[in-house]
């Protein structure tokens, strides 16, 4: 039997973690943090996707 992913629970967990990480940040700082994490994720995705054969 396949493992099932509870998408609602997963999204709630991610949102809660993001809220806790940024709740005391000014908006400008929060946006900069999101941009930085996004850039890191894009870089990782691009590196990982180049290693996968189509």
Protein Blocks (a to p, Z undefined) as FASTA:
>chain_A
ZZdddfklmmmmmmmmmmmmmmmpcfklmmmmmmmmmmmmmmmmmmmmmmpcZZ
